[in-house]
Amino acid sequence: MRTSGFTNRQQTSGMPYGKYRPFLETNPISLPERTWPNNRITKAPRWLSTDLRDGNQALIEPMDSARKREMFDLLVRLGFKEIEIGFPAASQTDFDFVRSLVEDDAIPEDVTCSVLSQSRPELLERTLQAIKGYHRATVHLYNATAPVFRQVVFHNDKAQTIEMAVSGTREVIAGAEKILRDDTIFGYEYSPEIFVDTEIDFALEVCEAVMEVWQPDSEREIILNLPTTVERCTPNVYADQIEYFCRHISHREHVCISAHNHNDRGTGIATAELAQMAGADRVEGCLLGQGERTGNVDLVTLAMNLFSQGIDPQLNLSNLDEVREIVEGCTRMSTPPRLPYVGDLVYTSFSGSHQDAIKKGFAAREQKVRDAGGDENQVIWELPYLPIDPHDVGRNYEAIVRVNSQSGKGGIAYLMKEKHHLDLPRRLQIEFSKIVQRTTDRFGGELEANDLWQIFADEYLPASQAGIDSRHWGRFFLDGAHVSSVPSPSGGDTEVSIALNDRGAKLQLESFGNGPIDAFVHAFEQMGMEVRILDYVEHALSAGRDATAAAYVEAVVDGEVLWGVGIDSSTIRAAYKAVISAINRAQRQSQVTDSSVPFP
């Protein structure tokens, strides 16, 4: 045998990578004295949902008024205090929806609604007309400042770009004073679009010019939104830009720095989190990451990331299935099954080793909770493969472990215990997992908890005690048994009288032994069978008047080691049924190779 000294090297891809440039060669920034890597996120940011604007404009089928209202009501219930509700100058539908919220008195007094507009006089007037009568409202103005837009799209130089931002700000102020009520709490937000691609000092210059008009102070905040409208750099570079901006912008104490991140590189979450570490006060995004191209940053994931670190997200996400259902209904967009925290499979393990670790983790936690007096909130959550408790977001533990061909004994045992209250001994877990493996290998697909029970019942339980429509099998069935303590001349102090059904024939057997199970086994030895008990385990399945017990027997039957299972209201009868189960299985396995139930 030889060992490898090195791995094979990757070959050239053949893709035209030379047509692209590293981001820092396009828009360099130098911040060697950066401090953000040492910072921690210790509180939730201000949240702004842009589901009704940025998210809506990216839908294949934009929301109608009814779906917009349902989305708005959801955002309010979740706890959003800032909601961007539309681009009212862009369409009559958006304008009418913005008006409907105030006309229907649908906006809580502590919720600020934001509307977007380009820096054009006719659009700004229409925008302000839409929010007339609002208690709290913000106008969000933007214009393109990035070089490729200045040069290719609008053919503006830097001075013209600044003038557009400044004149738009003046129009907003003048229009608000003319159109809005005196009691309206009015705010202003400005975005240098696309900030991430804009020269950092020019972005500062434009924002300073805007603030010179707005004149922020302690009673007059300005929101400066710094978007990665197209994500083109690594998150650390954006964090450098944010920290640089925060250090150099004037009136910092009166400025709310807002991060608006998209996900083109798949790092929108990291970009938003590092932006907060670098000084951003607010995050704009959408539920479940809706938005243009790869989407806006997912506010649910961001908020749940905080929650998983012991930080109050200040959004109530305790029923994520409801959130997903409403978002999917409103957007007509499906949710990927592995989307963090929300997807169908995110609390699911198929891998056998993962399932075994989860099962042991739950058992250890149950003990810690008992030691803490039953208050599970006093016990820190520490479970393998589960960063949060699924119950905290409305999920059921049954969905955590799912069974397919990759599953092992741990996951199968977990489902049998959680769904059917059967605490299988470890060696029985190993035996049953092999039976399940044969079924999944043969038929493919995933087994649900009921499928798992069907296989278990058919393998270990006679039809009379399975509680399901199982195939009738087995040579022996127990019709009845009576145990008494009677000394025997041949040894043993327990006598058992057994009523047995042998392939339809009624048998009455008497036997002695050192205890009820030993006496029962001797009865079968009288019939020429070799039966020896290796292990016996029992536990209660339920409590009260209708209590039942489960018994598990590991036995050697005619030289073959295998398990039997019995369930009965009597622990003795459950043990006898377990012995019969092992004997029947030994005879059954000598006749058929694959004893699992056909799985459709």
N, C-alpha and C positions, 0 to 999 in steps of 0.2 A: 504494500500500500504506500502511496505517495501523498504528501500533504501539499496543499496549494500555497505557493508563496505570494501570489497576487491574483486578483480577479481579472477576468477578461475585460479589456477596455471597450467602451462604447464606440461605435462607428459614427462617422459623420452622417448627419441626418439627410443631407441633400436638400433641405428646405432653404428658402431665400432669406436667411436671417440677416444678411448684410444690408438689407434695405431698411432696417430699423436701427435706431440709436438709443443708447442708454439714456434714461430720463435725465440724469444729472449732467449729461453733456448738452441736453436741450434747454434745461432750466436749472442751472446749478444753484445750490445754497450751501453755505459753510457755517456751521454752528459747533465748533469744537468744544465750546464750554457749555454744551447742552446740559440741562438739569433734569429733563423729564424722565430719563430712565430710572432715576432714584425715587420718583414720586409714586404714590399709591392712590388708587381710586377708593375713596372712603365714603362717598355719598352718591346718590342718583343725580344725574344732570337734570336740567330742565328738558322736558320732552316736548317735541312738536311733531304731531302726526301730519304727514302730507299725503295720506291715503286718498283723500278726496280731490287732490290736485295732481301731484306728480304721479302717484299710483294710478289714478283714474285715467290720465291721458295716455298711459302705456298699455291699457287693456285692449284686447282684440275686440271686445264688445263693451264700450264704456258704460258706466252705471247710469241707469235712468234715475229719476227723482226719488222713486220709492226705495231703490237700493242705496242711493246716497244717504237718504235719511236713516235707513237701518244701520249703515256704517257709522254715521255721525253719532247716533244714539249709543252704539257699542263703545265708541271712543270715549264718550262721556262717562259711561258706566265703568270703564276700566280706570278712569281717573286722569285722563289727559286734560290739562288746563290750557294748552295752546294747540289749536287745530287749524291747519291750512285748508280752507273749505273750497277753494276753487280759483279759477282764472276768469272772473265774471265778464271781462271785456272780450274774451275769446269766443264765446258762443251764447246764444239765448238760453240754452239749457243750463249752463253754469250760472248765468245772471239770475234766472228764475229760481234756481235752488238757493242761492245766497239770500235772495229776498224772502224765500219761504221760511227760512229759519227764524228770522226776526218777526215775520208776520204770524207765525205759529207759536211764538213765544217759547221756542224749543231750546234756547241757549241759557244755561245756568249763569248766574251773575258773575261767578268766579272763573268762567271760561272765556278766553280771548280767541276770537276768530281772526284768521289771517287770510288775506287775498293777495294774489300775485298780479303784477302788471309789468309790462315793458315800459321803458322810459320814453313814452310818446304821449303828448298832451291829450289827444282824443281818447286814448285807452285809459289814461289816468282819471279823467272825468267820469267815464262810464264805471270804472272800478269804484270810485267814491260814492257814486249814486247807488251802487249795489249794497253798500254797507250803511246806508243812511238809517238811523234809528237803532244801531247796535249800541249796547252798553260798553263793550270792550272790543276794539278792532285794531288790527295792524295792517298797514299796506306794505307789501314786500315788493320792492323795486329792484330790477337787475338790468345790467347791460354787459355786453361782452368786453372783457379786458385782455384776454389771452392773445398773444401775437398772431396765431393762425386765424383767429376770427377777425382781429383788427385788419390784417393784411389780405386775407382771402375772401372773407364773407362780406365785410362792411366797408373795406377800403378806408378805414379811419386811421389817423395817426394818434399819438398819445394825447395830444391836446384836445382833439375832437372827442376822444373817448371820455376824458375827464369832464368836458363840457356837457356831454350827454347825461352823465351821472348827476352833475350839479344842477342842471336845468330841470331834470326830472324830479329831483328832491324839492326844488323850489315849487314846481307844479303841485306836488303832493301837499306841501304845507299850505299853499294858497287855496287849493281845492278843498282841503279838509276844513279850513276856517270858514269857507263859504257854504259848504254842503252839510257838514256833520253838525249834530246837535251840540250844544254847549256842555251837556253832561256826558258826552261820549269820552271814555278813556282811550285816547288814541296813541298808537305806537307806530314806529317806523323801523323797517328792516331793509338793509341794502346788501346786495350780493355782487361782488366783482366776479363775473362769470368768464371763464372757468378759473377759479383761484389757483388751483394746483398747477396750472400751466402758465399762469401770469408771473412775470418777473416780480419777485417778492417786494422790492422797493417801489415798483410801480403800483402794485396792489395797495401798499401803504399810502402812496401819494393820492390815489383815487379816493380811498376811504377818508383820508384827512380832509380832502376837498369837500366831500359829502358832509362830514361832521361840522365843517366850518359854516355850512348852511343850516344844519339841524340844531347846532349848539346844545350838545348833550350836557346835562347836569344831574344833580341828585333827584330831581323831579322829572327828568326828561331823558330816559334811557334811549340808547340806540342799539339795535341789533345788527351786528356785522356778520353776515353769513359767508363762510369760506368753503365753497364746495369743491369736492372732487367729483364733478359732474361726469367726467370720464376718468376712471381710476387708472393711472398710468405709472405710478411709482410705488415703491414698497412703503408699508405703513410708517416706518421710522423716518422716512424723508418728509412725509406729510407732517409728522409730529415736529420735526425741526422747523418746518414752515410756520406751524401754529405758534411754537414757542418764540420764534423770531418776531412774528407779527405781534404777539402779546407784549413783548418787551419794548417794541418801538412805537406802538400806537399811542397817541395821546389820550388823555381822559379815560385811561383804562378802567378806573373804578366806576365809570358811567357807561361802559360798553359791555354788552353781552356778546361774547364770541360764540358763534354757532357753527357746528360742523354738519355738513350735508354731504354724506358719502354714498357713492354708488359702488358696485361690486364687480366691475369689469375684470379685475385680476383675482377675484375670489377672496379678497382680503378686506372687504368692507367692514366687518365686525372689528378686526384688529385695528384698522385705520381709525375708526371712531373711538375705540378704547384708548389708543395711544394719544389721540387728539385731546381727550379729557385729561390724561396725565400731563400733557403739554400746556394746558390752560383753558381749553374750551369749556364754556359754561353750559351749553345747550347742544342737543343732538336732534337733528331732523331725520325722519325716516318713515318707513311704512310697516304695518303689521305683516309678518311673514315675508318681508322683503319684496313686495310688489314694486314695480317701477320699470323704467326704460331698460332695454337690453337685459343685463343680468340682474337688474333691480336696484332699488334703494336699499340702504342698510336696514336690516331686520330689527325693528325695535323690540320685538318679543325676545329674540335671542339676547340682545344687549341687556334688557331688563332682567332676564333669568340668569344671565351670567353674574350680575350683581347679587341676586338672591342666593345663588350657590356659594357666594363668598360671605354670606352673613350680613349683607347690606340691604336695607329696605329699598326695593325698586320704585316705590311710590306709584306703582300701577298694580291693580288687583288682577293677577293672572292665575287665580286659583281654579279656574275652569277653562283650561286651554282647548279642550275639545269643542266647547261652545264657541270660543274665539275663532277657531279654525273653520267650524261649520258656517258661521256668519260671513267670514271673509271669503270663503269659497263660494258661498251663495251670492254675495254681492259682486265679486270680481269675475265669476265664472272661470276661475283658474284653480287647478288642482294643487295640492300640497305634496311635495316629494316625500316619500315614506321615511327618509332619513334626515329631514330637516330638523335641526336641533330643537329639542324640548317638545315639539309639536307633532312630528311625523309619526306614522303608525308604528314604526319599528325602532324608535329611539330608546325605548325602555325594554327592548327585547334582546335576548341572547339565544342563538342557535348552537353555538359552540359548546361542546360538552364541558371543557375546562372552565369556561365562563359560568355556565349554569351551576357547576359544582361549587364554585367560589361564591356565587350569589346565594345559593341555598345555605351555605355555612355562615355567610354574613348575616342573613336574616335570623338564623338561630342565635348567633352571638348577640345581635341587637336585642332580641326578645328578652334575653337574660339580663342585659344591662337595663332595659326598661323596667323589668320586674324589680331589680335592685334599687332603682330610682323611685320606687313606690308607684309605678304605673304611669308616670308622667313622661310620655315619649318626647316631649319638647325639651326636657331637661337633659336629654342624651344627644350628644353631638352625632350628626349623621356621618357614618364611616362604613360604607358598604362597597365591596369590590364591583367595579364596572357601572355603578349607578351614582353619578355625581349629585343627584338630588333624590328626595323621596317622591316617587310618582304620585303618592296620595296628595301631596301638597298642590298639585296642579290638576287634580281631579281624575287621575288615571287609576286603573285597577291593577293590583299586583298580578292578576292572572295573565296579563298581557306581557309580563316581563320575560317569561321563559316560554319559548315556542320550540316545538320539536320537529326536526327534519333529519336527514341522513347524517348531519354533522353533530347531532346532539349526543350527549352522554348521560350517564346515570344521574348526575346531579340535577339536571333540568327536569328529567322525567320524574325523579323522586319529588322534586319541588311541586310539580303540578299535581301529582297524586296526593300529596299532603294538603295542598291549598284547596284543591277542588273537591277531593273525595275523602279527606281526613285520614288517609292511610299513610302511616309513618313506616315506610318499608325499611327493614334491616339492610345494612350496607351490602351484604353478599346477595341478598334478594334484588337490590337495586342493580347490581352488576348483571345478574341473570336476566332480569326483565329488560334491561336496556339492550341486550343482545337480541331479544325477541323483537323489540321495537325496531332495531336497526335492520333486521331482515325485512320487515314490512316496508320501511321507507326505501331501502335499497331496491326492493322488488317493484314497488308501485310509484315511488317518487313523491314529490310534493311535501306538504307540511301536514302534520297531525295536530288537530285541535284537542282540547282536553277531553271532549266526549269520545273522539276516536281512540285516544289513549285508554280510556276506560273500557271501551269495547274490546280492545286487544287484551287488556288485563283480565277482564271478566271471562272472556272465552278461554284464556290460557289457564287460569287458576281457579275459577269459580264454576260449580255446576249451575246449569240454567235456573234451578230452583232458588238460588240465592244471588244471582247476578243482578236481578232487577232490570234486565234488558232482554231484548229479543236475540239471545245468543243461541248458537248451535248446541243442541243437546249432545253431550259426549260423556264418556266415563263409564267404567264398568260398575262402580259402586256408588250408591247413594245412602245416606244415613236417614233411616226412618225414625229412630229413637234410641235412647241409651239410658240406663239406670246404673248409678254407682253406689256401692255400699262398702263399708269397712268390715271385712270378714277375714280373719286369719285363715291362711290356706296351708294344708300339710305340705304342699310342694314349694312353699315360699311365697312371700308377698302378703300384703295386708289389705289389698283393695280388690274387690270383685266388680266387674262390669258386665251388665247384661245388654246386649246390642241387638237392635232390630235393623237388619241390613237388607238393602235391595241390590241383588247381584244380577244385572242384565234382565231385570223384571221378575226374577225369582226372589221370594221372601225367605230370608235366613234369620235364625235366632241363635246367637252365639253367647257363650259364657266364657269368661276369662279372668285370670288373676294376675296381679303384678304389683310392683312397688310404686303405687300411685296410679291415678286415673289414666294417664297417657301411656305408661308402661303396660298396664293391663290391656288397654285398647290395642296396642301394637301386637301383643301376644296373641290376640284373637286372629290376626291375619297370618301370623306364623303357623297357627294351627291349620291354615288353608294352604300351607306350602310356600308362603312368601317370606323373603328375607327383608325385614324392615328394621332399621336402626335409626334412632333420633340423634342428630348432632347438635341441634340448637332449637330453642323454642322462645318466642317472644310474643307478648300480647299487650294490647292497650285498648282503652275505651274509645269508641267512635262517637258516642254521645252520652249525655247525662240525663238523669231524671227517670220517670217511670218507664219510658220506652227506650232505655239505654241499650246499646248494642256494643259488642266487642269484636275486635279483629285479632286473629291468632295466626302466627307465621311459624311454620315448622320446616327446618332443614333436615332432610332425611336421606339415608342410603336405602334405596329400594332395589333389590336384586342387583346390587353392585353399582348402581347409578346414583350420584349425588344430585339432588334437586330440591326445590322448595314447594311447599303447599300453603294455601291460604284458606282460612275459614272465617265466616262472619255469622254471628248469631247473637241473640239476646242473652244466651248463657255462655260464659267463658269456657266451660267444659265442652259443650257442644261445638263451640267455635274451634277449639283445639282438635276435636275429633274430625270435624270437617276439613281442617288443615291437613291432617294425616291422610285422609281419604283423597284430598286434592293431590298430594304428592304421589300417592300410589296410582291414581288414575292417570296422572301426567306421565309417569314412568311407562305405563302400558301404552298410552297414546303415542308417546314419542318413539316407541319401538315399531309403531305402525306407519307413522307419517314423518317425513323429514321436516317440512315447514308447517308448524302448528299455528301460525298467525292467521288472524281473520283477514280475508281479502279486503283490501282498502281501495275504494273507487277513486 
